[in-house]
């Protein structure tokens, strides 16, 4: 015990804060407009490698070589298979509502949306994610986001398992896809939302 001005000071031991006793903090979600202003002001730049999902800035996982190869092969295949009325967008933003601007590994959109200069596309006919460490996130958070946006088809390439999960028929209110099919390298993936896209997966998966 120490003394100051003749009065004793007691030593107080602080109790640890547990999740149950922690004060309830409220998160403030960013809007897409605020996200854009942060980029314009130089607070964020391309080196930050983030995307905005449900108002939160999410760090994107680094690409492995298999990830990059699938993107390269899929981009070339879709550009060859689709007419000019569609735009093929590798790793470019989609603005989905007021609080989300993800950057899927691949999106196919209407060509007019792809060429618009005043805004990013607001929807897509197909989105694709190449998943390594992000697999659980892509199956849950991203799937809910894309289903809520009414995107009719969503593919997840599971790099480690060498499989593709194909989600279709979005339930916008429930934020989920009604159907899920899993395909392997021996299968052919026929796109339900884009006529003429048929992919022997052995030619795509490293």
C-alpha positions as CSV (number, residue, x, y, z in Angstrom):
1,X,0.0,0.0,0.0
2,X,1.3,3.5,-0.9
3,X,0.6,6.8,0.8
4,X,-0.3,10.2,-0.8
5,X,-1.2,13.3,1.2
6,X,-1.4,11.1,4.3
7,X,-4.2,9.0,2.8
8,X,-3.8,5.3,1.8
9,X,-4.3,4.2,-1.8
10,X,-5.7,0.8,-2.2
11,X,-4.5,-1.5,-5.0
12,X,-7.4,-2.5,-7.2
13,X,-7.3,-5.6,-9.4
14,X,-9.3,-5.3,-12.6
15,X,-11.5,-8.3,-13.4
16,X,-11.0,-9.7,-17.0
17,X,-13.6,-8.8,-19.5
18,X,-15.4,-11.8,-21.0
19,X,-17.6,-11.9,-24.1
20,X,-20.6,-12.0,-21.8
21,X,-19.6,-9.0,-19.8
22,X,-18.2,-6.9,-22.6
23,X,-20.2,-3.8,-23.5
24,X,-22.4,-4.1,-26.6
25,X,-20.6,-2.2,-29.4
26,X,-22.6,-1.2,-32.5
27,X,-21.0,-1.6,-35.9
28,X,-21.5,1.2,-38.4
29,X,-21.8,-0.2,-41.9
30,X,-20.3,1.8,-44.7
31,X,-22.3,2.7,-47.8
32,X,-21.1,2.2,-51.3
33,X,-20.9,5.9,-51.8
34,X,-18.7,6.3,-48.7
35,X,-16.5,3.4,-49.9
36,X,-16.0,5.2,-53.2
37,X,-15.2,8.5,-51.5
38,X,-12.5,6.7,-49.4
39,X,-10.9,5.5,-52.7
40,X,-11.2,8.9,-54.3
41,X,-9.5,10.5,-51.2
42,X,-6.6,8.1,-51.3
43,X,-7.6,6.4,-48.0
44,X,-7.9,3.2,-50.0
45,X,-6.0,2.2,-53.1
46,X,-5.5,-0.9,-55.3
47,X,-2.7,-2.2,-53.1
48,X,-5.1,-2.6,-50.2
49,X,-6.9,-5.6,-51.9
50,X,-10.2,-5.2,-50.1
51,X,-13.8,-5.5,-51.1
52,X,-16.9,-4.2,-49.4
53,X,-19.5,-6.8,-48.2
54,X,-22.5,-5.8,-46.2
55,X,-20.9,-2.6,-45.2
56,X,-17.7,-4.1,-44.0
57,X,-14.2,-3.9,-45.7
58,X,-13.0,-7.5,-46.2
59,X,-9.4,-8.4,-47.1
60,X,-9.2,-10.6,-50.2
61,X,-7.0,-13.7,-50.0
62,X,-3.9,-13.8,-52.1
63,X,-4.0,-15.9,-55.3
64,X,-2.2,-19.2,-55.6
65,X,-1.0,-20.4,-58.9
66,X,-4.0,-22.8,-59.4
67,X,-6.3,-19.9,-58.7
68,X,-4.7,-17.8,-61.4
69,X,-4.7,-20.6,-63.9
70,X,-8.4,-21.2,-63.5
71,X,-9.2,-17.5,-64.0
72,X,-7.0,-17.3,-67.1
73,X,-8.6,-20.5,-68.7
74,X,-12.2,-19.5,-67.7
75,X,-11.8,-16.0,-69.1
76,X,-10.6,-17.3,-72.4
77,X,-13.3,-19.9,-72.6
78,X,-16.1,-17.5,-71.8
79,X,-14.9,-14.8,-74.2
80,X,-14.9,-17.4,-77.0
81,X,-18.3,-18.9,-76.1
82,X,-20.3,-15.8,-75.6
83,X,-21.5,-13.2,-78.1
84,X,-20.7,-9.5,-77.8
85,X,-24.0,-8.9,-76.1
86,X,-22.3,-10.1,-72.9
87,X,-19.3,-8.7,-70.9
88,X,-16.8,-11.0,-69.2
89,X,-15.4,-9.3,-66.1
90,X,-12.5,-11.0,-64.3
91,X,-12.0,-9.6,-60.7
92,X,-14.0,-6.4,-61.2
93,X,-16.5,-4.8,-58.9
94,X,-20.3,-5.4,-58.8
95,X,-22.4,-2.9,-56.9
96,X,-25.1,-5.0,-55.1
97,X,-27.3,-2.7,-53.2
98,X,-26.3,0.2,-51.0
99,X,-23.8,-1.6,-48.8
100,X,-21.9,-4.2,-50.9
101,X,-19.4,-4.0,-53.7
102,X,-17.8,-7.4,-54.0
103,X,-15.1,-8.3,-56.6
104,X,-15.9,-11.9,-57.7
105,X,-13.2,-13.7,-59.5
106,X,-15.4,-13.8,-62.6
107,X,-18.7,-12.2,-63.6
108,X,-20.7,-12.3,-66.8
109,X,-23.0,-9.2,-67.3
110,X,-25.0,-7.6,-70.0
111,X,-22.6,-5.7,-72.3
112,X,-24.4,-2.4,-71.7
113,X,-23.7,-2.8,-68.0
114,X,-20.0,-3.8,-68.7
115,X,-19.5,-0.7,-70.8
116,X,-21.2,1.9,-68.6
117,X,-18.8,4.6,-67.5
118,X,-20.8,6.1,-64.6
119,X,-21.2,3.0,-62.4
120,X,-20.2,-0.6,-61.9
121,X,-22.6,-3.3,-63.0
122,X,-25.6,-3.8,-60.6
123,X,-26.2,-7.4,-61.3
124,X,-24.8,-10.4,-63.3
125,X,-26.0,-13.5,-65.0
126,X,-23.2,-15.6,-63.6
127,X,-20.6,-15.1,-60.8
128,X,-17.6,-17.3,-60.0
129,X,-15.3,-17.5,-57.0
130,X,-12.1,-19.5,-57.0
131,X,-11.8,-20.8,-53.4
132,X,-8.8,-21.8,-51.4
133,X,-8.8,-20.5,-47.8
134,X,-11.9,-18.5,-48.6
135,X,-14.1,-21.6,-49.2
136,X,-16.3,-21.3,-46.1
137,X,-16.7,-17.6,-46.7
138,X,-17.7,-18.1,-50.3
139,X,-20.2,-20.8,-49.4
140,X,-21.9,-18.7,-46.7
141,X,-21.5,-14.9,-46.9
142,X,-20.9,-14.6,-50.6
143,X,-23.6,-17.1,-51.5
144,X,-26.2,-15.2,-49.4
145,X,-25.1,-11.9,-51.0
146,X,-25.4,-13.2,-54.5
147,X,-28.7,-15.0,-53.9
148,X,-30.2,-11.8,-52.3
149,X,-29.1,-9.9,-55.4
150,X,-31.0,-12.4,-57.6
151,X,-28.0,-13.6,-59.5
152,X,-29.3,-16.7,-61.2
153,X,-26.1,-18.8,-61.1
154,X,-23.1,-19.0,-58.8
155,X,-20.0,-21.3,-59.2
156,X,-17.4,-22.0,-56.6
157,X,-14.2,-23.7,-57.7
158,X,-12.9,-25.7,-54.7
159,X,-9.2,-25.6,-55.7
160,X,-8.0,-28.2,-53.1
161,X,-10.8,-30.7,-53.8
162,X,-10.7,-30.1,-57.6
163,X,-14.5,-29.7,-57.6
164,X,-17.0,-27.1,-58.7
165,X,-20.1,-26.3,-56.7
166,X,-22.9,-25.0,-58.9
167,X,-25.7,-23.0,-57.2
168,X,-28.8,-22.0,-59.0
169,X,-32.4,-20.7,-58.5
170,X,-31.9,-17.9,-55.9
171,X,-34.4,-17.4,-53.2
172,X,-34.1,-13.6,-52.7
173,X,-36.1,-13.4,-49.5
174,X,-34.3,-16.3,-47.8
175,X,-30.9,-15.2,-49.2
176,X,-30.0,-18.7,-50.4
177,X,-29.9,-20.8,-53.5
178,X,-32.4,-23.6,-53.9
179,X,-30.3,-26.0,-55.8
180,X,-26.7,-27.2,-55.4
181,X,-24.8,-29.6,-57.7
182,X,-21.2,-30.6,-57.2
183,X,-19.1,-31.6,-60.3
184,X,-15.6,-33.1,-60.7
185,X,-12.9,-33.1,-63.4
186,X,-14.7,-35.9,-65.2
187,X,-17.9,-33.9,-65.6
188,X,-19.0,-31.3,-68.1
189,X,-20.5,-28.1,-66.7
190,X,-23.4,-26.7,-68.7
191,X,-24.3,-23.2,-67.7
192,X,-28.0,-22.8,-67.0
193,X,-28.1,-19.0,-67.3
194,X,-25.9,-18.6,-70.4
195,X,-26.8,-20.5,-73.6
196,X,-23.9,-22.1,-75.4
197,X,-21.5,-22.3,-72.4
198,X,-20.5,-26.0,-71.9
199,X,-17.2,-26.7,-70.1
200,X,-15.4,-30.0,-69.9
201,X,-13.9,-29.4,-66.4
202,X,-10.8,-31.5,-67.1
203,X,-9.7,-28.7,-69.4
204,X,-10.2,-26.1,-66.7
205,X,-9.2,-27.5,-63.4
206,X,-5.4,-27.9,-63.0
